[in-house]
Amino acid sequence: MPSPLDVIPFDLLYMGTVVLLVVAVTVGVLRWWSLRRDDDTRPPERQPEESHGYPLASWRYVYDLDKPDAKRAVNSVNEQAETLSKAEQKRRK
């Protein structure tokens, strides 16, 4: 009586496995190559910053700040930074 393993054509099984492996590697390489060539996946080149106009205009509209309020906020932050700097200098001495 033949065993179930005698019925399986191992030569075809090995050949099928090798063919599937070659196809999978080929598809992977082609996918990688197409992604490398695609311009949409590359980060955009750095654009030069514009040097004209009011630089914080967009932030002013987003936060609804007017110029005096923005100056007060910046001055407040600068004062806090100076205070912290003086305290750090005193601590080091």
Long-range contacts (C-beta under 8 A, 24 or more apart in sequence): none
